[in-house]
Amino acid sequence: MKHDALLHKWFNDELTDVELEEFKKRQEFKQLQKIKESTDRIEEIEFENELVLNRILSDKEKKNATPKVRRRFLSSIAAAAMLLVLAGVLVNRFSNTSIAVSNSDTSGELTGDFPDESNYILYAQSKIQYDTDSWLTRRDVKLEGKAKFSVKPGKAFQVNTSMGQVLVLGTTFEVSAYNQVFEVSCDEGKVSVKTQEQKSYTLIAGEQLIQSENKMKVSKINQEKLEGFTLREVAEEIEKVYDVKIEFSTNELEERVNTSFVTDDLDKALKTGLGSFGLKHQVLNEKLIKVTDK
């Protein structure tokens, strides 16, 4: 408990010069200084009251000596009790080193740094929370909303959301958890993603994961992986990638499937994405595809 030990030594004027300079860098130092000055004033008042009491009691008979000792003793107890109360306030106030950063704006970005010089961009209507004391050994961030992180190499860096977790060692990536939509994109390096269902995925630079309701889309290099999509939705994803229109002569399109298709060859994409589920395709022109039952 180095944090509390330094606080105790500082409060008793026992810090070395090096420790004092380090202690002054603490975020709450100014507030601590005010509290300490208040306790010093209590001691001054105590000393002044004792002088007055001694003058009064010096004119009294010896039989009044006992009350004098008792009053000084009780007064000392009161001062000690005050210090204990203040110490309790300090521990309760400053032992919690959790930092919360919110961007309540409806637009715009908020940037900041973590203690290890990793940094973040916090998007609108978003919030992050992390602990400064344990940061160098446990880099955990709680995220509500959307943020982009640039992570310095070091201990594992973990982002926790209500829909899943993202774990990295050093990279740049973006995480969004809005309205039951969980999205992770990797700009540099590699990230490991774990969903609420405890499914794990690894993304490298340029790859993205999007989870919505019971559907999962993982955009890999030259490949799209789809889980829980209807055949109609699979066709819509192919349309987006290749900028084509797919027409169907069948209504059997609401079956939910797990499939994948390449993003650099339309014919292969149609064969793997739709053909493996009993559908065949015909290219009518560069922009129009017809899909029918076999």
Backbone torsions as a table, in degrees:
resi	resn	phi	psi	omega
1	MET	NA	56.9	-177.0
2	LYS	-57.2	-37.2	-177.8
3	HIS	-57.7	-49.9	180.0
4	ASP	-70.0	-34.1	-179.7
5	ALA	-64.0	-43.1	177.8
6	LEU	-63.7	-39.7	178.6
7	LEU	-60.9	-44.3	-179.8
8	HIS	-64.5	-44.4	-179.3
9	LYS	-64.9	-39.8	179.0
10	TRP	-65.1	-42.3	-179.1
11	PHE	-62.4	-27.0	-180.0
12	ASN	-103.8	15.5	178.9
13	ASP	55.2	45.0	-177.4
14	GLU	-115.1	4.7	-178.6
15	LEU	-75.2	145.1	170.6
16	THR	-74.0	169.1	179.9
17	ASP	-60.1	-40.7	-179.8
18	VAL	-65.7	-44.7	179.7
19	GLU	-64.4	-37.1	-179.1
20	LEU	-65.2	-43.2	179.1
21	GLU	-62.8	-38.7	178.1
22	GLU	-67.9	-40.1	-178.6
23	PHE	-64.7	-35.1	-178.8
24	LYS	-67.1	-17.5	179.4
25	LYS	-78.7	-11.5	-176.9
26	ARG	-66.2	143.7	-175.7
27	GLN	-57.7	-36.2	-174.0
28	GLU	-95.6	12.4	-172.7
29	PHE	-59.0	-43.3	-177.8
30	LYS	-61.4	-39.4	178.6
31	GLN	-68.7	-38.6	176.9
32	LEU	-62.6	-40.8	-179.3
33	GLN	-61.2	-40.8	179.2
34	LYS	-63.3	-41.5	-179.7
35	ILE	-65.8	-41.9	180.0
36	LYS	-64.0	-40.1	177.9
37	GLU	-62.5	-34.7	178.7
38	SER	-66.3	-40.1	-179.9
39	THR	-70.4	-34.1	176.2
40	ASP	-62.8	-37.6	178.9
41	ARG	-65.8	-35.8	177.0
42	ILE	-60.2	-42.0	179.7
43	GLU	-64.1	-38.7	179.1
44	GLU	-63.7	-42.7	179.2
45	ILE	-64.0	-39.5	179.4
46	GLU	-60.8	-42.7	-178.8
47	PHE	-66.5	-42.8	179.3
48	GLU	-62.8	-42.4	179.2
49	ASN	-63.7	-35.2	-179.8
50	GLU	-67.3	-38.7	178.4
51	LEU	-62.7	-44.1	178.7
52	VAL	-62.3	-43.7	-179.0
53	LEU	-62.4	-40.0	-179.7
54	ASN	-64.3	-39.2	179.7
55	ARG	-63.5	-42.0	-179.3
56	ILE	-65.6	-44.3	-174.9
57	LEU	-75.2	-20.8	-179.1
58	SER	-66.5	-22.8	-179.4
59	ASP	-91.4	-3.6	-178.1
60	LYS	-93.4	167.2	-179.4
61	GLU	-73.3	165.0	-176.7
62	LYS	-60.2	-28.8	-177.2
63	LYS	-65.5	-16.9	178.9
64	ASN	-90.1	4.4	-178.6
65	ALA	-64.7	-37.0	-178.3
66	THR	-60.3	-48.2	175.7
67	PRO	-57.2	-34.4	179.5
68	LYS	-60.6	-50.1	-179.8
69	VAL	-62.9	-42.4	-177.7
70	ARG	-64.5	-42.2	-179.1
71	ARG	-66.1	-41.6	178.7
72	ARG	-64.0	-38.9	-179.2
73	PHE	-65.2	-45.4	179.6
74	LEU	-65.4	-37.8	179.1
75	SER	-63.7	-38.6	177.8
76	SER	-65.0	-40.2	177.8
77	ILE	-61.7	-42.3	-179.9
78	ALA	-61.5	-42.3	178.6
79	ALA	-64.3	-41.8	178.9
80	ALA	-63.5	-40.7	179.3
81	ALA	-63.2	-39.7	178.3
82	MET	-60.7	-42.5	179.2
83	LEU	-64.9	-38.8	178.5
84	LEU	-63.7	-41.0	178.3
85	VAL	-61.9	-46.0	179.2
86	LEU	-62.9	-39.5	178.1
87	ALA	-61.6	-41.0	178.2
88	GLY	-62.6	-40.2	178.0
89	VAL	-63.5	-42.7	-179.6
90	LEU	-62.2	-45.9	-179.3
91	VAL	-62.7	-45.6	-178.9
92	ASN	-66.4	-35.8	-176.6
93	ARG	-77.2	-39.1	-168.8
94	PHE	-112.2	-5.8	176.2
95	SER	-74.7	-20.5	176.2
96	ASN	-87.9	104.1	-174.7
97	THR	-105.2	24.6	178.8
98	SER	-75.3	131.5	179.3
99	ILE	-108.9	130.1	177.1
100	ALA	-118.2	129.9	178.7
101	VAL	-122.8	125.3	-178.2
102	SER	-122.2	143.8	171.3
103	ASN	-119.1	96.2	-175.0
104	SER	-87.6	-1.4	178.6
105	ASP	-65.8	155.0	177.5
106	THR	-84.3	-8.4	175.8
107	SER	-154.3	168.2	178.5
108	GLY	94.3	171.6	-176.2
109	GLU	-127.3	153.7	176.7
110	LEU	-125.9	125.8	-177.8
111	THR	-110.1	154.9	179.6
112	GLY	-169.3	171.6	-178.9
113	ASP	-118.4	147.6	171.3
114	PHE	-89.0	169.5	-177.3
115	PRO	-59.0	-24.8	-179.4
116	ASP	-95.7	12.5	-179.8
117	GLU	75.1	5.7	163.1
118	SER	-63.9	156.7	-177.6
119	ASN	-138.4	169.6	-177.0
120	TYR	-140.5	156.0	167.3
121	ILE	-119.5	117.9	-178.4
122	LEU	-102.2	119.9	-176.8
123	TYR	-83.5	174.9	-174.9
124	ALA	-58.5	145.8	176.7
125	GLN	57.8	40.2	-176.6
126	SER	-131.8	162.5	-177.4
127	LYS	-150.1	139.6	171.8
128	ILE	-124.5	155.6	178.8
129	GLN	-144.0	136.3	179.8
130	TYR	-154.5	167.3	-176.9
131	ASP	-110.2	126.2	-176.6
132	THR	-75.8	-36.7	-176.0
133	ASP	-64.7	-40.6	-175.6
134	SER	-96.2	6.7	-169.9
135	TRP	-59.7	-43.8	-174.5
136	LEU	-69.1	-17.9	177.7
137	THR	-110.4	-19.0	-178.2
138	ARG	-147.4	95.2	-175.6
139	ARG	-91.2	82.6	-179.3
140	ASP	-110.9	134.2	179.0
141	VAL	-127.4	132.5	172.2
142	LYS	-98.5	128.1	-176.1
143	LEU	-121.0	133.0	168.8
144	GLU	-121.8	113.5	-178.2
145	GLY	109.3	-131.3	-173.2
146	LYS	-136.9	136.4	178.4
147	ALA	-153.5	155.0	174.4
148	LYS	-114.8	136.2	-175.4
149	PHE	-123.0	137.1	170.9
150	SER	-116.6	112.9	-166.3
151	VAL	-107.5	128.0	174.0
152	LYS	-72.5	145.0	176.7
153	PRO	-58.6	146.6	-178.8
154	GLY	157.7	-146.6	177.5
155	LYS	-61.4	161.0	179.9
156	ALA	-55.9	137.9	179.4
157	PHE	-112.0	118.6	-174.5
158	GLN	-122.3	131.5	175.7
159	VAL	-109.5	122.8	-178.5
160	ASN	-107.9	128.3	175.6
161	THR	-126.5	173.9	179.6
162	SER	-70.6	-13.6	-176.2
163	MET	-113.4	-6.8	179.6
164	GLY	165.3	-179.7	-177.5
165	GLN	-125.4	150.8	175.3
166	VAL	-127.3	128.8	-176.1
167	LEU	-123.7	129.9	-179.9
168	VAL	-141.1	168.6	173.9
169	LEU	-111.4	-34.0	177.8
170	GLY	-175.7	111.6	-174.1
171	THR	-172.6	-177.8	172.1
172	THR	-123.9	126.7	-176.6
173	PHE	-153.4	167.4	-178.1
174	GLU	-128.4	138.3	-179.9
175	VAL	-128.5	136.9	176.8
176	SER	-136.9	132.5	175.7
177	ALA	-136.1	84.1	-177.3
178	TYR	-120.6	132.4	169.1
179	ASN	46.7	48.5	177.7
180	GLN	65.5	21.9	173.1
181	VAL	-117.3	121.1	-177.3
182	PHE	-110.0	122.4	-175.4
183	GLU	-134.9	132.0	178.1
184	VAL	-132.8	129.8	175.2
185	SER	-129.1	139.2	-178.0
186	CYS	-107.0	122.0	178.9
187	ASP	-92.2	-39.1	-179.8
188	GLU	-141.8	152.0	176.1
189	GLY	74.3	-139.7	-175.8
190	LYS	-147.4	141.6	176.7
191	VAL	-130.0	150.2	175.0
192	SER	-111.0	129.4	-176.0
193	VAL	-117.6	133.1	175.2
194	LYS	-124.2	125.6	-177.6
195	THR	-87.4	174.5	176.3
196	GLN	-57.7	-32.6	-178.9
197	GLU	-80.9	7.4	179.3
198	GLN	66.0	25.0	173.0
199	LYS	-87.8	137.5	-176.8
200	SER	-111.7	141.2	179.6
201	TYR	-137.8	146.0	176.0
202	THR	-115.4	129.7	179.5
203	LEU	-116.8	139.7	172.3
204	ILE	-111.7	178.6	-175.9
205	ALA	-53.2	130.8	178.7
206	GLY	90.9	-0.6	-178.0
207	GLU	-105.5	158.6	-172.8
208	GLN	-145.6	148.1	175.1
209	LEU	-126.7	134.0	176.8
210	ILE	-132.6	123.6	176.9
211	GLN	-118.4	128.7	179.4
212	SER	-142.4	122.3	-176.8
213	GLU	55.1	-118.8	-178.7
214	ASN	-103.5	18.7	-177.0
215	LYS	-114.0	146.8	177.6
216	MET	-135.5	129.3	174.4
217	LYS	-123.3	125.6	176.9
218	VAL	-116.8	112.8	179.7
219	SER	-92.2	103.2	179.3
220	LYS	-95.9	177.8	176.7
221	ILE	-67.4	115.3	179.6
222	ASN	64.2	22.3	179.9
223	GLN	-156.6	142.6	173.9
224	GLU	-115.2	126.8	175.6
225	LYS	-109.6	126.9	-175.8
226	LEU	-121.9	134.0	177.9
227	GLU	-128.0	131.0	177.5
228	GLY	76.4	17.3	179.2
229	PHE	-91.0	145.8	170.9
230	THR	-76.2	161.0	178.4
231	LEU	-60.0	-35.4	177.5
232	ARG	-63.5	-41.7	179.9
233	GLU	-68.7	-34.8	175.6
234	VAL	-60.5	-45.6	179.1
235	ALA	-60.8	-38.6	179.6
236	GLU	-64.6	-36.7	177.9
237	GLU	-66.8	-39.1	177.0
238	ILE	-64.7	-40.0	177.8
239	GLU	-59.4	-42.8	-179.0
240	LYS	-63.3	-43.8	-176.0
241	VAL	-68.4	-43.2	-172.5
242	TYR	-102.2	-0.3	179.3
243	ASP	54.7	52.6	178.5
244	VAL	-128.6	172.0	176.5
245	LYS	-116.6	128.2	179.9
246	ILE	-110.3	124.4	177.2
247	GLU	-109.2	142.9	-177.1
248	PHE	-114.7	143.9	172.3
249	SER	-110.2	19.5	177.7
250	THR	-135.2	151.5	178.5
251	ASN	-102.9	0.4	-178.1
252	GLU	-83.6	70.5	-173.1
253	LEU	-124.3	4.5	-175.1
254	GLU	-97.2	1.5	176.5
255	GLU	-67.5	133.8	179.5
256	ARG	-90.0	133.9	-173.6
257	VAL	-137.1	165.0	168.9
258	ASN	-112.5	123.8	-176.0
259	THR	-152.9	-178.9	176.9
260	SER	-153.8	160.6	175.1
261	PHE	-152.8	152.3	-179.8
262	VAL	-78.8	158.7	-177.2
263	THR	-110.6	9.6	-178.9
264	ASP	-125.2	10.3	179.2
265	ASP	-153.3	105.5	-174.7
266	LEU	-61.1	-43.9	-178.0
267	ASP	-60.7	-45.6	178.4
268	LYS	-65.0	-38.2	-179.8
269	ALA	-61.6	-42.7	179.1
270	LEU	-67.6	-38.6	-179.4
271	LYS	-67.4	-44.1	-177.6
272	THR	-82.0	-38.5	-176.5
273	GLY	-74.4	-35.9	-176.2
274	LEU	-122.7	-36.1	-174.9
275	GLY	-61.2	-31.1	-179.0
276	SER	-72.9	-4.7	178.5
277	PHE	-112.2	28.1	174.0
278	GLY	83.6	19.1	179.2
279	LEU	-114.4	146.4	175.0
280	LYS	-122.3	157.6	-174.6
281	HIS	-127.2	157.4	176.4
282	GLN	-138.4	125.7	179.5
283	VAL	-84.5	111.3	-179.3
284	LEU	-82.2	-39.5	172.7
285	ASN	-159.1	-172.2	-175.2
286	GLU	-61.3	-24.5	-174.2
287	LYS	-116.0	-3.2	-174.1
288	LEU	-129.5	126.2	179.2
289	ILE	-121.1	136.1	175.8
290	LYS	-110.1	130.3	-178.7
291	VAL	-119.1	131.3	-178.9
292	THR	-134.9	169.7	172.3
293	ASP	-70.4	156.6	174.8
294	LYS	-73.6	NA	NA
